[in-house]
């Protein structure tokens, strides 16, 4: 199974464009996700590559089911698997127009709970998702935070964001983080005043 999945991943990584066959093969990934097998990492990489190769076809056909499967899986995995699931969210929001996103709220609820994780990669990739959400649609981001029904959630996120920003390993991520923070602070200046 692992050899077949690695071959599939290599085909996706080297494909110049998507084909109907590659899109249809996506259906075969659901049972593999639910198994949570030793091949989970490769399966999640295949999902991300397929989304990047043909976002409209994958998101329109499989987006809701994919979000449901990842939401169910996320609490049961650790470390790198959580990072890979969150990278799938990033692939969706970076490649798909906002009005075509599936309902990401349930998945974002479970992933954002890891903002206090001791595993810095999990925190960093979640902050990266937040950066994109703020920059692409700050109203969506604000509505998402309100759906948590937690008082002062933005204060908590802001503290984590400031304390973990040095974990952005790529300069582009660091710049993106600063731009997103500036956008938040311009809307809610009291956040910065509370921190300094």
Legacy VTK file of the C-alpha trace (Angstrom):
# vtk DataFile Version 3.0
C-alpha trace
ASCII
DATASET POLYDATA
POINTS 196 float
0.000 0.000 0.000
2.739 2.454 0.962
4.609 1.918 -2.326
1.429 2.563 -4.301
0.718 5.730 -2.335
4.274 6.982 -2.817
3.938 6.405 -6.572
0.629 8.296 -6.544
2.257 11.177 -4.676
5.161 11.275 -7.127
2.756 11.357 -10.086
0.948 14.310 -8.517
4.168 16.148 -7.699
5.383 15.832 -11.290
2.085 16.240 -13.137
2.009 19.414 -15.260
-1.798 19.544 -14.981
-4.700 17.666 -13.512
-6.647 15.001 -15.368
-10.167 13.650 -14.762
-8.619 10.352 -13.634
-6.521 12.051 -10.957
-9.588 13.893 -9.676
-11.674 10.710 -9.553
-8.930 8.882 -7.671
-9.436 11.362 -4.845
-12.464 9.326 -3.690
-10.142 6.473 -2.755
-8.500 8.609 -0.110
-11.498 8.711 2.261
-11.161 5.106 3.445
-7.431 5.652 3.972
-8.071 8.740 6.101
-10.579 6.895 8.245
-8.180 4.020 8.808
-5.618 6.394 10.240
-3.071 3.883 9.045
0.701 4.064 8.935
0.219 5.588 5.495
-1.632 8.610 6.894
1.205 11.063 6.277
1.460 10.085 2.613
-2.333 10.163 2.257
-2.492 13.705 3.647
0.310 14.805 1.313
-1.623 13.331 -1.635
-4.699 15.308 -0.587
-2.730 18.540 -0.388
-1.027 17.945 -3.760
-4.332 17.116 -5.438
-5.924 20.303 -4.111
-2.967 22.357 -5.330
-3.120 20.682 -8.740
-6.837 21.253 -9.356
-8.515 23.332 -6.620
-11.878 23.983 -8.322
-12.526 20.343 -9.187
-11.477 18.977 -5.797
-13.135 21.622 -3.627
-16.424 21.627 -5.530
-16.699 17.823 -5.526
-15.051 16.773 -2.305
-14.596 19.879 -0.142
-17.358 19.267 2.405
-16.536 15.573 2.817
-12.841 16.353 3.126
-13.440 18.942 5.842
-15.680 16.494 7.736
-13.080 13.713 7.485
-10.243 15.976 8.638
-12.373 17.372 11.488
-13.053 13.848 12.703
-9.425 12.776 12.339
-7.648 15.802 13.830
-8.234 15.158 17.564
-6.860 11.613 17.208
-3.520 12.491 15.607
-0.389 14.196 16.900
2.507 16.319 15.699
3.242 16.187 12.007
-0.162 14.745 11.110
-1.797 17.830 12.675
0.540 20.038 10.653
-0.378 18.192 7.446
-4.116 18.538 8.115
-3.674 22.250 8.772
-1.650 22.511 5.538
-4.722 21.152 3.744
-6.703 24.095 5.156
-3.990 26.415 3.862
-4.149 24.800 0.429
-7.911 25.361 0.329
-7.841 28.997 1.401
-4.829 29.927 -0.732
-6.102 28.393 -3.964
-9.871 28.805 -3.824
-11.916 32.005 -3.979
-13.541 32.775 -0.625
-17.098 32.222 -1.890
-16.167 28.677 -2.973
-14.674 27.532 0.335
-16.465 24.649 2.003
-17.617 25.352 5.559
-14.264 25.294 7.329
-15.666 26.324 10.719
-15.758 22.845 12.341
-12.213 22.073 11.230
-10.884 25.474 12.258
-12.501 25.022 15.672
-10.515 21.848 16.316
-7.254 23.100 14.824
-7.265 26.475 16.583
-7.570 24.705 19.938
-3.925 23.755 19.398
-2.686 27.339 19.643
-1.262 26.421 23.041
0.392 23.242 21.786
3.931 22.522 22.924
4.729 21.497 19.361
5.793 24.770 17.717
5.126 23.562 14.154
1.439 23.067 15.018
1.207 26.556 16.506
3.057 28.125 13.582
0.913 26.539 10.888
-2.251 27.572 12.767
-0.980 31.137 12.977
-0.231 30.960 9.265
-3.859 29.980 8.618
-4.980 32.916 10.740
-2.743 35.266 8.732
-4.352 34.212 5.479
-7.859 34.421 6.919
-7.228 37.936 8.217
-5.728 39.117 4.945
-8.238 37.415 2.658
-11.411 38.157 4.623
-11.141 39.734 8.060
-14.929 39.601 8.491
-14.821 35.827 8.047
-12.026 35.682 10.631
-13.964 37.838 13.113
-17.140 35.774 12.634
-15.130 32.601 13.140
-13.748 33.889 16.434
-17.241 34.887 17.590
-18.439 31.343 16.856
-16.079 30.063 19.573
-18.207 31.841 22.222
-15.138 32.548 24.362
-14.703 35.920 26.047
-11.536 37.787 25.090
-10.503 35.133 22.564
-8.765 37.740 20.424
-6.652 38.851 23.413
-5.524 35.258 23.896
-4.764 34.764 20.198
-2.884 38.059 20.078
-0.671 37.003 23.023
0.110 33.665 21.369
0.729 35.384 18.046
3.241 37.791 19.581
5.009 35.149 21.647
5.244 32.617 18.811
6.019 34.916 15.884
9.727 34.072 16.107
8.816 30.492 15.128
8.060 31.578 11.568
11.066 30.060 9.862
10.570 31.613 6.452
10.895 35.362 6.065
7.742 35.419 3.897
5.716 33.883 6.727
7.122 36.379 9.184
6.234 39.310 6.908
2.755 37.883 6.327
2.298 37.580 10.086
3.272 41.213 10.647
0.935 42.460 7.929
-1.952 40.437 9.359
-1.227 41.703 12.879
-1.204 45.277 11.616
-4.562 44.731 9.957
-6.009 43.373 13.203
-4.540 46.195 15.279
-5.946 48.849 12.949
-9.401 47.359 13.550
-8.896 46.740 17.267
-6.240 49.156 18.594
-6.919 48.236 22.224
-5.361 44.806 21.621
-1.911 46.320 21.226
-2.424 48.697 24.151
-3.180 45.761 26.465
0.027 43.994 25.484
2.483 46.852 25.905
LINES 1 197
196 0 1 2 3 4 5 6 7 8 9 10 11 12 13 14 15 16 17 18 19 20 21 22 23 24 25 26 27 28 29 30 31 32 33 34 35 36 37 38 39 40 41 42 43 44 45 46 47 48 49 50 51 52 53 54 55 56 57 58 59 60 61 62 63 64 65 66 67 68 69 70 71 72 73 74 75 76 77 78 79 80 81 82 83 84 85 86 87 88 89 90 91 92 93 94 95 96 97 98 99 100 101 102 103 104 105 106 107 108 109 110 111 112 113 114 115 116 117 118 119 120 121 122 123 124 125 126 127 128 129 130 131 132 133 134 135 136 137 138 139 140 141 142 143 144 145 146 147 148 149 150 151 152 153 154 155 156 157 158 159 160 161 162 163 164 165 166 167 168 169 170 171 172 173 174 175 176 177 178 179 180 181 182 183 184 185 186 187 188 189 190 191 192 193 194 195
